[in-house]
Amino acid sequence: MKEQRFVEQNRDKWVKFEKLLDVDYKDPDRLSTFFIEITDDLSYARTFYNNRSIRVYLNNLCQQLFYTIYRSRKTNLTIGFKKFWIVELPLITYQCRRELLTSLLIFLLACAIGVVSSMHDTEFVSVILGDRYVEMTTENIQKGDPMAVYKDMNQVDMFLGITYNNLFVAVKTFLLGILYAIGSIIILISNGIMVGAFQYFFIERGLFQDSFLTIWLHGTLEISSIVIAGGAGIVLGMGLIAPGTYTRLQSFQLAAKRGVKLLLGILPILTFAAIIESFLTRYTEVPDIIRLVLILVSFAFIIFYFVWYPRVVNSKYPQGVGLTDQLQTSPSFSISYQGIIKSVNEILKDTFLFYRKYSSKLLGLSFMGTLIYLPGVLFLIYSSLYTLDFSVNGWYFDKMTGFIDYQQYPELYLINSFALTIVAVIVLTLVKKDSASTQPGEKRNKFIETLNICVLFFIPQATFFMNGGISILLFLALFPFFIFASYVLIEEGLNFPGAMKRSVHLIGSSSGKFIRLYFLTAVIAALAYLFMNSPFPLFYLEFIKWNLPVEDESLTLIMVSLNASIAVLSLLVVLPLFLISHGMLYFSLKETLQAEGLMASLEKFGK
């Protein structure tokens, strides 16, 4: 067929496609059909008119169609979101019903222990709740406002604090299930005894009705979520205890996936409970019937969604949906980078595979970084380990704030920015090398490259000159973008402004994927720090302390040094997680935007 006849025969169709691309609403199904027809025409043009402009025109039209189809698929996120809450989470809840029931029974038994112990020992409540809290509540009762503790704090500050505490307790309860479920059970018993003793404290003083309507207004959702988190922890532990027909590692992988999904299911509930506690619980003058109705509605929701509804969904999907995961039986270190659009889960999977492949190098970097960084900061800047208050007890995140005290120690701004740059350059260069994206004869000015990346990391680090928690929030918001821009800079050989512009362009092609990846990596990092704060590593620190034959002052110095080393080492182990995952994300976003892999496949089509 002559080129002119080929064009005349298909002109109207191509014009129709162009008009469809211009309208606001784009039907993905129609676009998919058109895409197949356009690729057929492009294949024909490549065969018979390879050096003619018609091939270029069809090539551009095909690329536009591909990009539009991928962007139109964003509706799948909504479908996946609905499927998770309507089908997948209820099915997982039903499958884990025994573990959830076990968690509930343990918690109720612990509550009973708290009540009975308080009845027989008047000092028991003070031991559990603390003398200060008991004295404060007693004073409030004498003033005629026993629930004044919920009214003392600013509402917004209270919401942020309670949300953080609720999420922390839930995640910790789940994570400690890795200790063969014992850790989760201990947390459930501890919280159950506390709730029982707390409630009996008011019952003993004839304040049952007022305390019940106040405490359980938010406590119905909050306590139920902690019980579910305990059940998720037991699921995690049972994956290690009873692997069944799977290997222990495979069983643990499946249990971890189900436990994490249960945990994700209660995060919005815990946040809503914090809203109630911060903004509604303080209004104790509200009529009792209204508060009782709100408690009953909360209780009905928990029974409906976590007890009755899972049975209904299971009857519709007796084989389960999304519960049978494909497990890799034989490990492979092969990671595909170029020409593939990966999901967030695939990127995370490849990130951990990368960790395993280069474990010796990454761990070596972490140990060397700790040995170089820690003595320099502690002795050159602080002059003493005691300034950082690295006692054995306490939350590691609180301890780490001493390393970002830029207002008092501005030298830390330079030290931390340079240290972060060095780690980023080493890890991201390793990703570039593994991706085989380095072109033959490619020359890189590593000094200029490192300097540009240093400028990138100076920007988010500067937020720590601000006061309060807003500095942490700003840093967390900026940090993922500048990590991504660092890899763009290394991969494409750009300067600082060019990397910023290119990063905005790439992220704009799939901002949802960028946000989801950062959220999941942040959750994994938080879980790692929760483990560092669990009884497991603390036991070993105490074990070392018991067996060191030194004086008390030297012993304290050694223990504080070890504890500070663990904090920095854990940070340097977790940091590559962000660097590697966002480096791998670059290739998916690039393929989404430019479709280089698709174009390469079309080049081979029909040959």
Disulfide bonds with the S-S distance in Angstrom:
none
